[in-house]
Amino acid sequence: MKIKKILCVILAVILSASILPYSFAADIPDYDTDCKTECKGECEYSPLIIVPGIMQSQTYVQGKDGKDIMTSDGFPIVEGMDLAFMFDTEAVKQEIKAKLPAILKAMAKRDRQELLDVIIEIFGKSFADHYFNPDGTRVNKDATDKYWYSLEECKNVADKSYGYAKGYAKDENGNVKPTTKYETQYDFIHSQVDITAYCEKAGYDHTYYYSYSSFGNILEDAKNLNEYIDMVKAQTGHSKVSLVFISLGGTIANTYLADYIDKTEIDRIILAAAALDGSYLLGDLMAGKTTFNNGYALYNDLVPGIVSIAAEEYMALGYAGNAIARAIPQELFSDFLQEALERALDDVLGKCIRNCQSMWALVPSEMYPEMAKKYISDDEHKALKEMTDRYYNIQKNSKNRIKELEAEGVDIFVITGYNLQLPPAVEHYKQSSDEIIQSTSTSAGATFAPLGESFPESYKPAIDSTYIDPDGIVDAGTCALPDKTFFVKNQSHLKLQSSVNDVIGLCVAIITDKSIKDARENSGGYRQFNEYRDLSTIERLMRQYNEADKSKVKANKLEKCESAYKKAEALKASKEWSQAETLQVEKEFYKAMESAKLINSNADSSFLKYTLMPMLTKIFKAISDLFAKVLKGNDYWLFFIPII
């Protein structure tokens, strides 16, 4: 939703607090209330509303004149689509060039403060368009693309971003084309959450996408969601809707469930990787709690952690990076990074995240009191703190509220990833997570063993041993809904969209198949404790096989391809997921296609992909582990200088 609040509205809210304690400046467009579905609300499928996560809505930053703020190369500043669109990258490049003499001068003088001053000045100009005032309002205006109609109608509405071109992307004729692929609003939505499986079952006219500003006001977004539901019911003719809350959408879920839910209009709710109790990643960054002064984390975990998130197939480079990182003196590495972060937070990022209500909604409840006291307890932040306090009181009671609603008949399911660490740059990185949000948050309170460990023999399950996963690292018995929470081991938050056959497929199954009543005995064949698998290569091979000219392929080689294809089909349809089994089928299929010359494997042969890279990963990991054992959290210099 478009977040448009000015100081007079905030003051009006404060002054009227005793009468209307939580009033907001609603910005709800006039919408069509005519029923648009052929079924007129009589079909078996309730309409579905997706409440997406951070950066999954397009918010255009505007000046005081209400016009989009443009980059120097003709593209608007957008919070969404891609992080690159949030900044005027060309202007930043020019600024760096202009400041290069000052940077070199500071480095030559070995003047850290002077160097930081220059860097922070550049950094500040990059983020200035996204600043918030201390009262929680934006410095600039903003306008979020909103869809107060179904995905069926979104197919016929041009996406605003398609009208712009940055200039570096060209078609086959050399003509400049938009850098985004979103010709229609549906194209953008599909790129964020591929819910095609539901649309094909229930209809595109039964599917809706509730957009909102990622950097805005969660309390207002939850209030407006309530009206959005009324609109969806009117346009579909159905009396009930289903809701899927994803990631940051979990903070909207908390507020909606606490203050606005009408139990009679809800069919099913799914909380998928939802930030129900915030994220230590955001909380630690906002508080400046990093591992930059932790040598062990810097030299053993940081580089592999970054590579695992960005390009897991190149983990060999991640472990090799540990050896290279140790060549950087720890004093330079850690002290400079920590000081740079603190300056960035105080002078730049604090104006973006410490003054933004939705970012405070991502602070874990256990961290909030201390952080709020430190950063927003002054008079200047009074209006903001009233909002963040209100959300904190909702957040800390989220688990109990979910249990309460379930007991009252609201059909709620939870899907959570686990067993991955958070980025090693933050203090809480050893928490079991989906790489972005700790699993205690997304599971609404399950208990997890320390990463790399399992529960000791003396551990007593909260309910019984059937709620403990086969690896003995998660106890579902302590979460809000032990019987209705699905756990997916090694599921990354960043790979939810690529898990369209698995996590998203499970969401669709829960919404459309009423025989699925829980995550255990009536789960539709899905395991309560499943495992992430990457089907992207297999799906690509299946497409290539179907499109290939097989007329010249020898019979024996074609037979192997056919056999591998059938195994791939069966694997995709399986509801019991295994990454090891997936890799085995993928490897067999890849080699069969390669042997039959149905794929071009010059750049990425099966030997490179399935033999050399895994071998290099093992070798470099062994070297990295040896350094960790011998050097621990020290650089090479601290180890060799005493010897010399």
MIMAR-703383 format. One line per 5 residues: number of its first residue (from 1); their letters; for each residue x, y, z of C-alpha. Coordinates in nm, 4 decimals, padded with zeros to 6 digits. Each point is the difference from the previous one (the first is absolute). Last residue first. Layout:
BEGIN
NUM	A	X Y Z  ...
This chain:
BEGIN
644	IIPIF	06.0217 -01.4765 01.3308  -00.2040 -00.2500 00.2016  -00.1923 00.2772 00.1783  -00.0724 00.1616 -00.3421  -00.1290 -00.3225 -00.1565
639	FLWYD	-00.3330 -00.0581 00.1719  -00.1135 00.3594 00.0461  00.0948 00.0632 -00.3600  -00.1871 -00.2967 -00.1421  -00.3315 00.1266 00.1408
634	NGKLV	-00.1421 -00.1335 00.3240  -00.3404 -00.1402 00.0940  00.1032 -00.3674 00.0118  00.3501 -00.0150 -00.1497  00.0570 -00.3748 00.0325
629	KAFLD	-00.3534 -00.1426 00.0017  -00.1464 00.2668 -00.2259  00.2950 -00.0323 -00.2360  -00.0616 -00.3746 -00.0199  -00.3734 00.0559 -00.0583
624	SIAKF	00.0786 00.2374 -00.2875  00.2365 -00.2531 -00.1539  -00.2634 -00.2748 00.0300  -00.2612 00.2364 -00.1441  00.2335 00.0764 -00.2907
619	IKTLM	00.0402 -00.3693 -00.0796  -00.3675 -00.0929 00.0455  -00.1169 00.2920 -00.2162  00.2593 -00.0866 -00.2626  -00.1379 -00.3555 -00.0195
614	PMLTY	-00.3595 00.1263 -00.0246  00.1087 00.2388 -00.2812  00.1957 -00.2672 -00.1932  -00.2497 -00.2866 00.0057  -00.3630 00.1039 -00.0484
609	KLFSS	00.0143 00.3371 -00.1751  00.3433 -00.0103 -00.1590  -00.0303 -00.3629 -00.1106  -00.3612 00.0543 -00.1084  00.1220 00.2764 -00.2267
604	DANSN	-00.0847 00.3669 00.0562  00.1312 00.2222 -00.2766  00.0272 -00.2680 -00.2675  -00.3172 -00.1775 00.1148  -00.2282 00.0957 -00.2863
599	ILKAS	-00.2988 -00.2248 00.0499  -00.1598 -00.2757 -00.2081  00.3362 -00.1544 -00.0861  -00.1292 -00.3470 00.0964  00.2891 -00.0345 00.2459
594	EMAKY	-00.0788 00.3404 00.1470  -00.3683 -00.0825 00.0367  00.0851 -00.3280 00.1762  00.2591 00.1739 00.2181  -00.2472 00.2691 00.1056
589	FEKEV	-00.2773 -00.2516 00.0726  00.2254 -00.2155 00.2188  00.1355 00.3047 00.1885  -00.3468 00.1457 00.0516  -00.1357 -00.3311 00.1314
584	QLTEA	00.2882 -00.0241 00.2495  -00.0234 00.3662 00.0985  -00.3725 -00.0347 00.0694  00.0529 -00.3137 00.2091  00.2567 00.1848 00.2137
579	QSWEK	-00.2253 00.3067 00.0272  -00.2912 -00.2057 00.1315  -00.3669 00.0957 -00.0062  -00.2936 -00.2194 00.0926  -00.2929 00.1376 -00.1973
574	SAKLA	00.1202 -00.1582 -00.3233  -00.1379 00.1382 -00.3266  00.3298 00.1558 -00.0993  00.1838 -00.3262 00.0735  -00.2404 -00.2050 -00.2106
569	EAKKY	00.0513 00.2331 -00.2964  00.3791 -00.0071 00.0463  -00.0017 -00.3790 00.0112  -00.2008 -00.0017 -00.3217  00.2516 00.2352 -00.1651
564	ASECK	00.2934 -00.2180 00.1107  -00.1588 -00.3047 -00.1651  -00.0740 00.1947 -00.3168  00.3566 00.1323 -00.0124  00.1396 -00.3485 00.0476
559	ELKNA	-00.2233 -00.1282 -00.2810  00.1159 00.2818 -00.2257  00.3583 -00.1109 00.0556  -00.0822 -00.3610 -00.0919  -00.2019 00.1071 -00.3050
554	KVKSK	00.2645 00.2305 -00.1459  -00.1045 00.3638 -00.0237  -00.0563 00.1355 -00.3513  -00.3774 00.0502 00.0251  00.0141 00.1470 00.3509
549	DAENY	-00.0484 00.3631 -00.1013  -00.0147 00.1679 00.3391  -00.2971 00.1937 00.1426  -00.1196 -00.2665 00.2441  00.3549 -00.0821 00.1071
544	QRMLR	00.0878 00.3648 00.0499  -00.3071 00.0554 00.2160  00.0781 -00.3086 00.2093  00.3619 00.1096 00.0376  -00.1097 00.3422 00.1234
539	EITSL	-00.2371 -00.1609 00.2487  00.2784 -00.2230 00.1297  00.2355 00.2952 00.0317  -00.2557 00.2054 00.1966  -00.1128 -00.2809 00.2315
534	DRYEN	00.2004 00.1083 00.3044  -00.1033 -00.1953 00.3083  -00.0907 00.1150 00.3493  -00.0806 -00.2737 00.2484  -00.3210 -00.1123 00.1711
529	FQRYG	-00.1030 -00.0382 00.3636  -00.3805 -00.0005 00.0112  00.0036 -00.2286 -00.3003  -00.2449 00.0707 -00.2803  -00.2394 -00.2808 -00.0931
524	GSNER	-00.3152 00.2104 00.0182  00.0847 00.1044 00.3547  -00.2748 -00.1835 00.1894  00.2194 -00.2000 00.2392  00.2644 00.2667 00.0651
519	ADKIS	00.0035 00.3516 -00.1380  -00.3710 00.0598 00.0551  -00.3404 00.0039 -00.1688  00.0911 -00.0723 -00.3597  -00.3249 -00.1566 -00.1264
514	KDTII	-00.1032 00.3596 -00.0709  00.2214 00.0132 -00.3079  00.0060 00.3460 -00.1606  00.1706 00.2230 00.2577  00.2257 -00.2713 00.1442
509	AVCLG	00.0988 -00.1231 -00.3461  00.0803 00.3522 -00.1196  00.2237 00.0617 00.3023  00.1705 -00.3369 -00.0554  00.0701 00.0941 -00.3617
504	IVDNV	00.1531 00.3252 00.1202  00.2266 -00.1984 00.2324  00.0704 -00.2828 -00.2483  -00.0597 00.0446 -00.3699  00.0436 00.3790 00.0146
499	SSQLK	00.3171 -00.0348 00.2052  00.1787 00.2497 -00.2268  -00.2106 00.2765 00.1559  00.0900 -00.1133 00.3508  00.3703 00.0015 -00.0810
494	LHSQN	00.1056 00.3126 00.1891  -00.1595 -00.1216 00.3233  00.2185 -00.3075 -00.0303  -00.1481 -00.3429 00.0679  00.2732 -00.2067 00.1672
489	KVFFT	-00.2542 -00.2228 00.1802  -00.3630 00.0694 -00.0838  -00.2302 -00.0044 00.3049  -00.3803 -00.0135 -00.0302  -00.2073 00.1329 00.2905
484	KDPLA	-00.3579 -00.1166 00.0541  00.0304 -00.2554 00.2791  00.2412 00.1977 00.2168  -00.1963 00.3249 -00.0478  00.1446 00.2703 00.2280
479	CTGAD	00.3436 -00.1598 00.0155  00.1336 -00.2026 00.2955  -00.0807 -00.3472 -00.1307  00.1744 00.0541 -00.3318  00.3316 -00.1041 00.1547
474	VIGDP	00.2809 00.0467 -00.2497  00.3531 -00.1428 -00.0235  -00.0476 -00.3738 00.0561  00.0884 -00.0973 -00.3565  -00.3288 -00.1872 -00.0488
469	DIYTS	-00.2027 00.3072 00.1133  -00.1419 00.0077 00.3548  -00.3800 00.0233 00.0228  -00.0277 -00.3787 -00.0016  00.2209 -00.0027 00.3137
464	DIAPK	-00.2766 00.1281 00.2281  -00.1583 00.3273 00.1130  00.2702 00.2478 00.1125  00.2668 -00.2581 -00.0758  00.2414 -00.0769 00.2865
459	YSEPF	00.3693 00.0432 -00.0793  00.2254 -00.2352 00.2009  00.1260 -00.1684 -00.3147  00.1349 00.3350 -00.1159  -00.1839 00.1919 -00.2764
454	SEGLP	00.1970 00.0194 -00.3215  00.2986 00.2131 -00.0953  00.1276 00.1813 -00.3078  -00.2110 00.3052 00.0744  -00.1150 00.0044 00.3628
449	AFTAG	-00.3146 -00.2120 00.0494  -00.3291 00.1593 -00.0991  -00.3214 00.0616 00.1954  -00.3187 00.1041 -00.1830  -00.1454 00.3422 00.0879
444	ASTST	-00.2092 00.1435 -00.2788  00.1789 -00.1997 -00.2714  00.1210 00.3111 -00.1869  00.1322 00.1625 00.3184  00.1669 -00.3022 00.1594
439	SQIIE	00.1398 -00.0680 -00.3465  00.2204 00.3091 -00.0037  -00.0691 00.2225 -00.3010  00.2389 00.0657 -00.2919  00.2077 -00.3147 -00.0560
434	DSSQK	-00.3021 -00.2313 00.0540  00.0947 -00.0208 00.3665  00.1652 -00.1967 00.2788  00.1834 00.2666 00.2019  00.3779 00.0101 -00.0442
429	YHEVA	-00.0158 00.3424 -00.1647  -00.1196 00.1759 00.3159  00.2834 00.2574 00.0009  -00.0310 00.1022 -00.3644  00.2613 -00.0243 -00.2789
424	PPLQL	-00.0407 -00.3772 -00.0225  -00.3192 00.0320 -00.2090  -00.2616 -00.2082 00.1873  00.0682 -00.3705 00.0292  -00.2038 -00.2705 -00.1706
419	NYGTI	-00.1712 -00.2863 00.1849  -00.3584 00.1230 -00.0471  -00.2774 00.0914 -00.2438  -00.3544 00.0646 00.1171  -00.3567 -00.0641 -00.1133
414	VFIDV	-00.2879 00.0818 00.2370  -00.3699 -00.0883 -00.0347  -00.3090 00.1773 00.1383  -00.3684 -00.1038 -00.0157  -00.1833 00.2415 00.2332
409	GEAEL	-00.2233 -00.2117 00.2251  00.0196 00.1730 00.3378  00.2847 -00.2258 00.1123  00.1920 00.1092 -00.3105  -00.0649 00.3628 00.0920
404	EKIRN	00.1392 -00.0496 00.3514  00.3071 -00.1857 -00.1174  00.0786 00.2771 -00.2506  -00.0559 00.2636 00.2697  00.2290 -00.1822 00.2418
399	KSNKQ	00.2831 -00.0057 -00.2534  -00.0497 00.3655 -00.0922  00.0021 00.1357 00.3562  00.3483 00.1524 -00.0246  -00.0898 00.1415 -00.3398
394	INYYR	-00.3187 00.1800 00.1027  00.1634 00.1809 00.2909  00.2963 00.0803 -00.2252  -00.2363 00.1408 -00.2638  -00.1437 00.2509 00.2457
389	DTMEK	00.3419 00.0930 00.1252  00.1142 00.0594 -00.3598  -00.2917 00.2343 -00.0650  00.0405 00.1999 00.3192  00.3743 00.0008 -00.0669
384	LAKHE	-00.0460 00.1712 -00.3361  -00.2089 00.2812 00.1485  00.2503 00.0568 00.2819  00.3125 -00.0065 -00.2188  00.1006 00.3648 00.0531
379	DDSIY	-00.0968 -00.0228 00.3664  00.2717 -00.2585 00.0666  -00.0638 -00.3723 00.0447  00.0867 -00.0967 -00.3578  00.3559 -00.1385 -00.0114
374	KKAME	00.1141 -00.1315 00.3378  -00.3337 -00.0680 00.1672  -00.1347 -00.1565 -00.3181  00.3063 -00.2229 -00.0240  -00.0272 -00.1244 00.3595
369	PYMES	-00.3736 -00.0660 -00.0213  00.0132 -00.1519 -00.3533  00.2639 -00.2719 00.0282  -00.2211 -00.2727 00.1531  -00.2806 00.0909 -00.2412
364	PVLAW	00.2153 -00.0631 -00.3073  00.0444 00.3170 -00.2122  -00.1856 -00.0430 -00.3302  -00.2881 00.2265 00.1062  00.2644 00.2672 00.0567
359	MSQCN	00.0631 -00.0118 -00.3751  -00.3698 00.0570 -00.0663  00.0004 00.3071 00.2269  00.2865 00.1803 -00.1768  00.2192 00.2472 00.1923
354	RICKG	00.2663 -00.2564 00.0919  -00.0133 -00.1412 -00.3547  00.0608 00.2829 -00.2470  00.1309 00.2833 00.2170  00.2026 -00.2553 00.1943
349	LVDDL	00.1530 -00.1092 -00.3274  00.1778 00.3310 -00.0530  00.1881 00.1808 00.2792  -00.0378 -00.2279 00.3014  -00.0319 -00.3258 -00.1901
344	ARELA	00.2753 00.0784 -00.2502  00.2305 00.1201 00.2769  -00.0590 -00.3193 00.1971  00.0528 -00.2105 -00.3112  00.3258 00.1765 -00.0885
339	EQLFD	00.1271 -00.0432 00.3564  -00.0761 -00.3705 -00.0102  00.1558 -00.0487 -00.3418  00.3128 00.1951 00.0952  00.0484 -00.1889 00.3240
334	SFLEQ	-00.0529 -00.3421 -00.1544  00.2100 -00.0081 -00.3152  00.2703 00.2487 00.0906  00.0616 -00.1510 00.3429  -00.0415 -00.3499 -00.1389
329	PIARA	00.2826 00.0449 -00.2485  -00.1168 -00.1091 -00.3487  00.1866 -00.3169 -00.1036  -00.2598 -00.1998 00.1941  -00.2584 00.0989 -00.2622
324	IANGA	00.1871 -00.1885 -00.2738  -00.0151 -00.3313 00.1848  -00.3672 00.0542 00.0804  -00.0676 00.0829 -00.3645  00.1027 -00.3537 -00.0954
319	YGLAM	-00.2969 -00.1182 00.2068  -00.2347 00.2310 -00.1887  00.1586 -00.0798 -00.3344  -00.0731 -00.3695 00.0540  -00.3568 00.1024 00.0863
314	YEEAA	-00.0539 00.0887 -00.3646  -00.3327 -00.1810 -00.0491  -00.1395 00.1947 00.2962  00.0049 00.3268 -00.1909  -00.1210 00.3043 00.1963
309	ISVIG	-00.1194 -00.1458 00.3302  00.2621 -00.2735 00.0303  00.2634 00.2460 -00.1257  -00.0708 00.2500 00.2788  00.0149 -00.2673 00.2683
304	PVLDN	00.3182 -00.1474 -00.1492  00.1598 00.3486 00.0289  -00.1158 00.0736 00.3556  00.0407 -00.3378 00.1715  00.3648 -00.0830 00.0622
299	YLAYG	00.2054 00.3207 -00.0056  -00.2550 00.2560 00.1135  -00.1949 -00.2317 00.2311  00.3149 -00.1168 00.1779  00.1396 00.3520 00.0179
294	NNFTT	-00.3034 00.1385 00.1811  00.0422 00.3775 -00.0084  -00.1998 00.0275 -00.3216  -00.2558 -00.2413 00.1439  -00.2737 00.2627 00.0026
289	KGAML	-00.2365 00.1706 00.2424  -00.0512 00.3433 -00.1552  -00.3451 00.0322 00.1561  -00.1790 00.0236 -00.3348  00.2208 -00.2760 -00.1391
284	DGLLY	-00.0710 -00.2274 00.2953  -00.3757 00.0552 -00.0185  -00.0096 -00.0433 -00.3777  00.1813 -00.3347 00.0041  -00.1615 -00.0990 00.3290
279	SGDLA	-00.3279 -00.0037 -00.1896  -00.3459 00.0876 00.1252  -00.2238 -00.2082 00.2206  -00.2661 -00.0984 -00.2530  00.2338 00.0531 -00.2960
274	AAALI	-00.1915 -00.2360 -00.2291  00.1791 -00.2774 -00.1874  -00.3505 -00.0993 -00.1130  -00.2879 00.0816 00.2381  -00.3000 -00.1623 -00.1659
269	IRDIE	-00.3588 00.1016 00.0774  -00.3126 -00.1916 -00.0997  -00.3687 00.0786 -00.0581  -00.0343 00.3330 00.1760  -00.3129 00.2171 -00.0214
264	TKDIY	-00.1699 -00.1214 00.3198  00.3164 00.0489 00.2064  -00.0028 00.3759 -00.0539  00.3621 00.0963 00.0596  00.0766 00.3621 00.0786
259	DALYT	00.2007 00.0545 00.3152  00.2300 -00.2876 00.0966  -00.0207 -00.2120 -00.3143  00.0497 00.3062 -00.2225  00.2903 00.1260 00.2085
254	NAITG	00.1869 -00.3311 00.0031  -00.0817 -00.0663 -00.3654  00.1432 00.3392 -00.0998  00.3229 -00.1032 00.1741  -00.0157 -00.3322 -00.1843
249	GLSIF	-00.0144 00.1889 -00.3298  00.3675 00.0757 00.0649  00.0586 -00.3664 -00.0983  -00.3139 -00.1359 -00.1742  -00.3651 00.0121 00.1130
244	VLSVK	-00.2375 -00.2261 -00.1949  -00.3684 00.0823 00.0496  -00.3177 -00.1898 -00.0892  -00.3292 00.1793 -00.0550  -00.3587 -00.0549 00.1096
239	SHGTQ	-00.3437 00.1256 -00.1074  00.0649 -00.0527 -00.3681  -00.1580 00.2210 -00.2651  00.3377 00.0576 -00.1621  00.0062 00.3809 -00.0278
234	AKVMD	-00.1867 00.0606 00.3263  00.2066 -00.2476 00.1994  00.3216 00.1480 -00.1371  -00.1105 00.3523 00.0930  -00.0845 -00.1004 00.3560
229	IYENL	00.3432 -00.1636 00.0268  00.1638 00.3227 -00.1165  -00.1838 00.1820 00.2781  00.1716 -00.2140 00.2643  00.3264 00.0276 -00.1854
224	NKADE	-00.0235 00.3773 00.0537  00.0259 -00.0451 00.3776  00.2927 -00.2376 -00.0365  00.1839 00.2464 -00.2260  -00.0601 00.2831 00.2470
219	LINGF	00.1584 -00.1933 00.2848  00.2848 -00.1143 -00.2254  00.1029 00.3571 -00.0754  00.2534 00.0589 -00.2765  00.3202 -00.1310 -00.1478
214	SSYSY	-00.1244 -00.3146 -00.1717  -00.2769 00.2107 -00.1532  -00.3134 -00.2046 -00.0597  -00.1398 -00.2462 -00.2536  -00.2904 -00.2377 00.0590
209	YYTHD	00.0037 -00.2441 -00.2919  -00.3287 -00.1652 -00.0983  -00.1079 -00.3338 -00.1513  -00.3572 -00.1143 -00.0703  -00.0193 00.1728 -00.3413
204	YGAKE	00.3153 -00.1892 -00.0958  -00.2046 -00.3142 00.0409  -00.0400 -00.2699 00.2640  00.2147 -00.2770 -00.1417  00.2150 00.1825 -00.2525
199	CYATI	00.0382 00.2959 00.2345  00.1104 -00.2269 00.2845  00.2765 -00.1600 -00.2049  00.1001 00.3388 -00.1423  00.0904 00.1379 00.3447
194	DVQSH	00.3475 00.1102 -00.1040  00.0757 00.2632 00.2625  00.2339 00.2855 -00.0935  00.0420 -00.0525 -00.3739  -00.3711 -00.0792 -00.0319
189	IFDYQ	-00.0856 00.3312 00.1656  00.2187 00.1913 -00.2462  -00.1429 -00.1772 -00.3041  -00.3549 00.0500 00.1342  00.0548 00.3742 00.0090
184	TEYKT	00.0744 -00.0142 -00.3709  00.3182 00.0449 -00.2052  00.2149 -00.1011 00.2955  00.3267 -00.1223 -00.1415  00.2048 00.2849 00.1412
179	TPKVN	00.2916 00.1695 -00.1716  -00.2379 00.1564 -00.2481  00.1144 -00.0206 -00.3621  00.2527 00.2015 -00.1984  00.0003 -00.0992 -00.3662
174	GNEDK	00.3004 -00.1865 -00.1342  -00.2001 -00.2248 -00.2299  00.0411 -00.3068 00.2226  -00.1351 00.1956 00.2984  00.2003 00.2367 00.2177
169	AYGKA	00.0654 00.0363 00.3737  00.2445 00.2726 00.1037  -00.2343 00.2955 -00.0351  -00.1825 00.0224 00.3280  -00.3441 -00.0284 -00.1544
164	YGYSK	-00.3299 00.1152 00.1458  -00.3555 -00.0728 -00.1075  00.0251 -00.3580 00.1177  00.0274 00.1136 00.3615  -00.3645 00.1132 00.0050
159	DAVNK	-00.1298 -00.3491 -00.0684  -00.2618 00.0017 -00.2722  -00.3407 -00.1253 00.1126  -00.1625 -00.2885 -00.1877  00.1593 -00.2892 00.1852
154	CEELS	-00.0719 00.1780 00.3289  -00.3699 -00.0498 -00.0757  00.0311 -00.3765 00.0321  00.2343 00.0494 00.2947  -00.2978 00.1422 00.1885
149	YWYKD	-00.0869 00.3600 00.0826  00.1128 00.2618 00.2481  00.3551 -00.0501 -00.1189  00.2255 00.2696 00.1371  00.3247 00.1488 -00.1329
144	TADKN	00.1445 00.1856 00.2987  00.0437 00.3759 -00.0049  00.2447 00.1812 00.2249  00.0579 00.3483 00.1362  00.3397 00.1157 00.1174
139	VRTGD	00.1226 00.0571 00.3562  -00.2153 -00.2937 00.1007  -00.1917 -00.0036 00.3257  00.1176 -00.1932 00.3055  00.0155 00.2925 00.2436
134	PNFYH	00.3815 00.0123 -00.0305  -00.0326 00.0791 -00.3736  00.0643 -00.2752 -00.2512  00.2694 -00.0172 -00.2677  -00.0369 -00.1995 -00.3222
129	DAFSK	00.1123 00.2636 -00.2524  00.3093 00.0644 00.2131  00.1335 -00.3542 -00.0436  00.2622 00.0528 -00.2722  00.0918 00.3513 00.1163
124	GFIEI	00.0674 -00.1404 00.3455  00.2348 -00.2696 -00.1289  00.2093 00.2563 -00.1863  00.0268 00.2155 00.3140  00.0615 -00.3120 00.2084
119	IVDLL	00.2953 -00.0954 -00.2192  00.1540 00.3474 00.0206  -00.0348 00.0235 00.3779  00.1265 -00.3564 00.0386  00.3236 00.0872 -00.1790
114	EQRDR	00.0481 00.3088 00.2157  -00.0602 -00.2049 00.3116  00.2433 -00.2721 -00.1060  00.2882 00.2332 -00.0731  00.2754 -00.2204 -00.1384
109	KAMAK	00.1313 00.3176 -00.1664  00.0250 -00.1889 -00.3307  -00.3443 -00.1490 00.0559  -00.1502 00.3418 00.0721  00.1602 00.1436 -00.3155
104	LIAPL	-00.1180 -00.2926 -00.2100  -00.3582 00.0514 00.1186  00.0168 00.3751 -00.0563  00.1355 -00.0529 -00.3523  -00.2768 -00.2561 -00.0662
99	KAKIE	-00.2807 00.2325 00.1087  -00.0951 00.1076 -00.3514  00.0260 -00.3552 -00.1312  -00.2107 -00.1286 00.2914  -00.2616 00.2674 -00.0695
94	QKVAE	-00.0112 -00.0965 -00.3670  -00.0587 -00.3617 00.0922  -00.2705 00.1055 00.2481  -00.1714 00.2035 -00.2723  -00.0064 -00.3048 -00.2266
89	TDFMF	-00.1343 -00.2162 00.2818  -00.2951 00.2291 00.0690  -00.1281 -00.2315 00.2683  -00.3033 -00.2084 00.0895  -00.0085 -00.1598 -00.3464
84	ALDMG	00.3032 -00.2147 00.0769  -00.1844 -00.1627 00.2906  -00.2273 -00.1734 -00.2505  -00.3722 -00.0008 -00.0765  -00.0793 00.2094 00.3073
79	EVIPF	00.0765 00.3348 00.1558  00.0109 00.1969 -00.3251  00.1988 00.3117 -00.0934  -00.1204 00.0837 -00.3503  00.2094 -00.0703 -00.3100
74	GDSTM	00.1378 00.2640 -00.2337  00.3768 -00.0330 00.0095  00.0564 00.2653 00.2694  -00.2535 -00.1750 00.2211  -00.3535 00.1316 00.0300
69	IDKGD	-00.2024 00.1035 00.3034  -00.3624 -00.0702 -00.0919  -00.2269 00.3051 00.0065  -00.2195 00.0862 00.2984  00.1291 00.3570 00.0169
64	KGQVY	00.1624 -00.0738 00.3366  00.2182 -00.2552 -00.1736  -00.0910 -00.3593 -00.0637  00.1361 -00.3458 00.0837  -00.1752 -00.2721 -00.2004
59	TQSQM	-00.1052 -00.3082 00.1959  -00.0213 -00.3271 -00.1884  -00.1003 -00.2935 00.2185  00.2078 -00.3106 00.0675  00.2800 00.1998 00.1668
54	IGPVI	-00.0792 -00.1594 00.3380  -00.2589 -00.2735 00.0013  -00.3313 -00.0745 -00.1670  -00.3612 -00.0063 00.1257  -00.1611 -00.2364 -00.2511
49	ILPSY	-00.3808 -00.0015 00.0043  -00.1789 -00.3147 -00.1170  -00.3647 -00.0226 -00.1021  -00.1844 -00.3004 00.1476  -00.0150 -00.2981 -00.2299
44	ECEGK	-00.3029 -00.2314 -00.0029  -00.2028 00.2088 -00.2458  -00.3166 00.1972 00.0879  00.1446 00.3464 00.0452  -00.1465 00.1442 -00.3171
39	CETKC	00.1543 -00.2947 -00.1881  00.0651 00.2121 -00.3089  00.1957 00.2494 00.2063  -00.0191 00.3791 -00.0270  -00.2311 00.0968 00.2856
34	DTDYD	-00.0330 00.3785 -00.0001  00.1694 00.1829 00.2891  00.2442 00.1958 -00.2161  00.2514 00.1999 00.1961  00.0370 00.3600 00.1075
29	PIDAA	00.3529 00.0217 00.1301  00.1018 -00.0542 00.3625  00.2480 00.2416 00.1513  -00.0817 -00.0246 00.3691  00.1535 00.2548 00.2310
24	FSYPL	00.0029 -00.2022 00.3170  -00.1854 -00.0121 00.3308  00.1285 -00.2158 00.2827  -00.1039 00.1459 00.3317  -00.3226 00.1627 -00.1167
19	ISASL	-00.1386 00.1622 00.3172  00.2939 00.0221 00.2399  00.2462 00.0243 -00.2867  -00.1663 00.3030 -00.1574  00.2979 00.2271 00.0587
14	IVALI	00.2470 -00.2666 -00.1127  -00.1923 -00.0814 -00.3174  -00.0395 00.3674 -00.0834  00.3721 00.0482 00.0480  00.0735 -00.2831 -00.2437
9	VCLIK	-00.2468 00.1470 -00.2481  00.1609 00.3438 00.0288  00.3418 -00.1542 -00.0588  -00.0845 -00.1502 -00.3348  -00.0964 -00.3518 -00.0974
4	KIKM	-00.0164 -00.1576 -00.3425  00.0759 -00.3732 -00.0075  -00.1285 -00.1400 -00.3300  -00.1054 -00.3567 00.0525
